[in-house]
Amino acid sequence: MSAAQGAPETEFRDRTRRAQTMMHEAGLGALLLTTEPEVRYFSGFLTRFWESPTRPWFLVVPAEGAPVAVIPAIGAHLMGRTWIADIRTWRSPDYADDGVSLLAETLTECAGPNGAVGVPSGGETHLRMPLSDWADLCRRLPGLRLTDDGGLTRSLRMTKSPGEIGQIRESCAVADRAFARVPEIAWGGVPLSEVFRGFQILCLEEGADWVPYLAGASAPGGYADVISPADARPLAAGDVLMLDTGLVRAGYFCDFDRNFSVGPPDRRVSDAHARLIEATEAGFAAARPGVTASDLFHVMDRIVTGGAGGSEAGRLGHGLGMQLTEPPSLIPADQTELRPGMVLTLEPGVEVEPGRMIVHEENIVIRDGGAEWLSTPSGAEIAVLDA
């Protein structure tokens, strides 16, 4: 068992074997992984220490055999509790050579002096090491070809295992329980900043490990955006309160929101909320293997904008898992075909009036016969808080 993540070792071995099959087809001798979700996907290495930008961390997946960890010595004990046996360390931070020479030796050993090393390079990826160190690494490997991974890491991570789906389902259940308790912390006169703090406490009480993401708003008849931090303005009658949480349990996110009316809702708010639920349910009904991300966008967009092509928010949902947002994006241009095991958010929005909108979000998983809810879906009527 991987003590760091709790998944069985067989799952990590299976992920590695599937990656190696794709690597062989792409002519890659190794993968170089530098970011938290990719490293954790193949190793089970779960720690909040990634919040510190000081140290780089590397995982090398060879064309054959188990991955090799090339990491700061401070992480050796925790990495040793995963299934990874080959752990190579240096004392970091080292201003002269922060793991670069050790990584170069490992890549040469795994891929050969003239092999190809794939690095995730497409959308929603980044290189988590200083560019000066990357340049130094390239100089140390004149015969190796450092190239993109052909999207194989992205493809693998988009389809979740039963264990991963179970973890996301439990994260959703934690948020469901916290949302059910919002009337305990929110009513007319309570500052939005206190609501935010109170809701994070509810999430922790209900079983979240941490709450890295919470956004929302409270304003009359709808809100202007869905990413703002809280201010000290008290909730007032006629406000629409929205809370959008990405809490984490066992390393996996949920990501959905709930809207509340402070006092009886205005008819425009009631109608807008009902239309959001209609759009979400339409997206859920359409979500099945073979349908594209673009198809889901258009199904929901026809209801919320009449097919106008969406709003400035840019998309109507996305993938979900080890990260709050993952591929694919529910936009007209994304032709990713849905397949069983994909976990998605459905996130339509409706403009109530110019400058005021309401957004709704649910989490689903794609099954052979269609979709399955992971969050408990909301009804058409908006919840009402005491004014």
C-alpha positions, -999 to 999 in steps of 0.1 A, spaced: 0 0 0 10 36 -6 10 52 28 11 86 13 -20 84 -8 -38 52 4 -42 36 -31 -30 1 -37 4 -4 -52 -12 -23 -81 -29 10 -92 3 29 -95 20 0 -113 -10 -1 -137 -7 36 -144 30 32 -151 25 3 -175 -2 22 -194 21 52 -197 50 30 -209 28 14 -236 21 49 -249 57 59 -245 68 30 -267 43 41 -294 56 76 -292 93 66 -292 100 81 -258 127 66 -235 115 84 -204 91 109 -190 102 138 -169 75 150 -144 80 182 -123 45 192 -110 26 179 -80 -3 161 -97 19 143 -122 44 132 -96 16 121 -73 -3 103 -101 26 79 -106 40 77 -71 13 85 -45 35 112 -29 10 135 -11 22 165 8 14 201 14 51 209 11 45 218 -26 32 251 -13 68 261 -9 84 272 -42 119 269 -29 127 233 -39 122 215 -72 109 178 -73 113 154 -101 100 120 -111 114 101 -140 93 73 -156 116 50 -177 104 30 -207 106 -1 -185 105 -6 -148 94 16 -119 97 53 -117 127 70 -102 123 99 -77 149 126 -79 140 148 -49 153 170 -21 165 149 9 139 164 31 113 144 12 131 110 12 112 96 43 77 104 29 86 92 -6 99 60 10 64 53 23 51 51 -13 58 22 -37 88 41 -52 120 22 -42 146 41 -63 149 75 -45 178 97 -53 183 128 -32 204 159 -28 205 185 0 183 214 -12 183 243 -16 217 243 -33 223 275 -52 251 260 -72 234 228 -83 198 222 -71 195 187 -83 203 194 -120 234 171 -122 216 143 -104 186 146 -127 208 147 -158 225 115 -147 192 98 -141 177 108 -174 208 96 -193 206 63 -174 168 59 -181 166 71 -216 201 65 -229 225 91 -240 207 97 -273 171 89 -263 140 111 -262 125 124 -229 89 135 -229 78 165 -208 41 175 -204 40 206 -225 4 213 -236 -24 234 -222 -28 234 -184 8 222 -178 38 241 -165 75 234 -158 81 236 -121 118 243 -120 138 276 -126 143 283 -162 180 288 -155 181 252 -142 162 240 -172 187 256 -195 215 241 -175 199 206 -177 196 210 -215 233 219 -217 242 188 -197 222 165 -221 235 174 -256 226 140 -270 192 137 -254 161 150 -271 138 169 -247 104 170 -263 67 171 -254 50 140 -241 25 139 -269 -4 145 -245 -1 110 -230 0 122 -193 -31 144 -200 -49 114 -216 -41 91 -188 -52 114 -160 -85 123 -177 -99 88 -171 -102 81 -134 -99 47 -117 -127 34 -95 -106 44 -65 -101 79 -77 -138 83 -84 -146 70 -49 -123 97 -34 -139 125 -55 -173 112 -45 -163 114 -8 -150 150 -13 -184 159 -29 -202 143 1 -182 164 25 -192 196 6 -228 184 4 -229 182 42 -213 216 46 -237 233 21 -267 218 40 -254 236 71 -251 271 55 -282 284 74 -262 279 106 -237 306 95 -254 328 70 -284 352 74 -292 389 69 -266 411 86 -237 386 86 -207 399 68 -197 379 37 -162 375 51 -176 358 82 -197 335 60 -165 325 41 -147 317 73 -176 299 87 -181 278 56 -145 267 56 -149 256 92 -180 236 83 -161 219 55 -133 209 79 -159 197 105 -175 176 79 -143 158 69 -123 180 45 -85 177 49 -82 213 37 -101 240 17 -77 255 -8 -104 271 -29 -134 291 -18 -149 319 -39 -183 334 -40 -203 366 -38 -234 383 -23 -252 411 -41 -288 422 -49 -304 401 -77 -272 383 -87 -235 389 -87 -209 404 -111 -183 377 -109 -176 343 -95 -139 345 -84 -138 373 -59 -126 370 -23 -150 380 4 -155 415 16 -170 428 49 -204 438 34 -232 423 54 -258 400 37 -290 419 30 -325 411 20 -327 405 -18 -291 394 -21 -281 362 -39 -253 345 -20 -231 321 -39 -205 298 -24 -182 278 -47 -158 254 -30 -129 232 -40 -122 213 -9 -98 183 -7 -101 149 9 -73 123 5 -58 144 -23 -89 148 -45 -110 178 -51 -147 184 -55 -157 216 -72 -193 228 -71 -214 257 -58 -247 266 -43 -269 297 -45 -290 311 -17 -315 339 -16 -314 361 14 -351 364 21 -377 356 -6 -362 357 -41 -371 381 -68 -390 364 -96 -361 371 -120 -338 353 -96 -362 324 -92 -366 320 -130 -328 323 -136 -321 296 -110 -347 273 -125 -331 278 -159 -297 269 -146 -310 237 -131 -327 229 -165 -294 234 -183 -275 213 -158 -300 185 -161 -298 187 -199 -260 185 -198 -262 155 -174 -287 137 -197 -264 143 -227 -232 132 -210 -223 97 -222 -194 80 -239 -187 92 -275 -203 127 -269 -177 155 -271 -170 182 -246 -182 206 -273 -215 188 -275 -221 193 -237 -213 230 -241 -239 235 -268 -266 215 -250 -263 238 -220 -257 270 -240 -289 266 -259 -308 268 -226 -289 296 -209 -282 319 -239 -304 305 -266 -273 293 -284 -255 326 -285 -221 309 -277 -217 313 -240 -205 342 -219 -173 359 -210 -166 331 -184 -154 311 -214 -166 276 -206 -195 257 -191 -175 231 -171 -143 212 -170 -125 181 -158 -119 174 -121 -96 153 -99 -63 158 -83 -66 194 -94 -95 218 -90 -97 222 -128 -84 196 -153 -90 189 -190 -112 188 -209 -129 223 -211 -166 224 -221 -161 249 -249 -171 249 -286 -135 241 -297 -129 211 -274 -136 179 -294 -124 156 -266 -147 125 -267 -161 115 -233 -152 81 -221 -162 60 -190 -143 72 -159 -141 109 -168 -151 132 -140 -166 166 -151 -182 197 -137 -213 211 -154 -212 249 -148 -238 269 -168 -244 306 -160 -274 329 -166 -274 367 -169 -302 380 -147 -297 416 -159 -267 435 -173 -239 431 -149 -257 405 -127 -255 368 -132 -261 335 -114 -239 304 -119 -246 268 -109 -222 239 -108 -225 201 -102 -200 172 -104 -206 141 -125 -188 109 -137 -192 93 -171 -203 57 -170 -209 32 -199 -246 40 -200 -245 77 -193 -236 100 -164 -239 96 -127 -241 124 -101 -212 128 -77 -226 159 -60 -262 158 -49 -280 178 -75 -300 209 -65 -337 213 -72 -351 241 -93 -361 263 -64 -333 284 -49 -326 279 -12 -338 307 11 -319 321 41 -334 343 68 -332 380 60 
